[in-house]
Amino acid sequence: MANKTQYKHKLQYNNMYNRNNYRSFSVRFNNNSEKNIIEWLENQDSVKSYLTRLISEDMAKNQ
């Protein structure tokens, strides 16, 4: 089992890697007024794949 120092180094590496290679976006939906959108997204196999496809299609359409 890894000791705390090894875990700490691995966590630091992962955090640095993520900062350098990813961009994160957050969206909030209202449980009452946007319930239909929440249900739709929850029924997707992958929300990320679904949103990525929608955005890519929109980008292609608008170029």
SULGI-V310103 format. One record per residue. N is the residue number from 1. RES is the residue in three letters. NEAR is the number of other C-alpha atoms within 10 Angstrom. Layout:
n | res | near
N | RES | NEAR
N | RES | NEAR
This chain:
n | res | near
1 | MET | 5
2 | ALA | 7
3 | ASN | 7
4 | LYS | 9
5 | THR | 9
6 | GLN | 11
7 | TYR | 12
8 | LYS | 12
9 | HIS | 11
10 | LYS | 12
11 | LEU | 12
12 | GLN | 12
13 | TYR | 12
14 | ASN | 12
15 | ASN | 12
16 | MET | 11
17 | TYR | 11
18 | ASN | 12
19 | ARG | 11
20 | ASN | 9
21 | ASN | 8
22 | TYR | 7
23 | ARG | 7
24 | SER | 6
25 | PHE | 4
26 | SER | 4
27 | VAL | 4
28 | ARG | 7
29 | PHE | 11
30 | ASN | 9
31 | ASN | 11
32 | ASN | 8
33 | SER | 9
34 | GLU | 11
35 | LYS | 12
36 | ASN | 12
37 | ILE | 13
38 | ILE | 15
39 | GLU | 11
40 | TRP | 10
41 | LEU | 15
42 | GLU | 11
43 | ASN | 10
44 | GLN | 12
45 | ASP | 9
46 | SER | 11
47 | VAL | 13
48 | LYS | 11
49 | SER | 11
50 | TYR | 12
51 | LEU | 13
52 | THR | 12
53 | ARG | 12
54 | LEU | 11
55 | ILE | 12
56 | SER | 11
57 | GLU | 11
58 | ASP | 11
59 | MET | 10
60 | ALA | 8
61 | LYS | 8
62 | ASN | 7
63 | GLN | 5
